[in-house]
Amino acid sequence: MTASSFRSTVRWFHIAVALFVGAYFYSPLHGIAWALQTIQFALIPLLLLSGLALWKQSIVMKWLK
């Protein structure tokens, strides 16, 4: 995987996860327990990891080689 394709893939993944988190805050899902747990334990960590991968792309690319 080239650096540009990795960055593009991670960027779109990051945007998609951020849209789900944003939709949670502005939708009626705010009061549902399973949605809160999904956001807290799955989507927020994925958002954090994808943000770190975008920030430290050179280190991640070294790990993937």
Secondary structure, DSSP 8 states (H G I E B T S, - for coil): --HHHHHHHHHHHHHHHHHHHHHHHTSGGGG-HHHHHHIIIIIHHHHHHHHHHHHTHHHHHHHH-
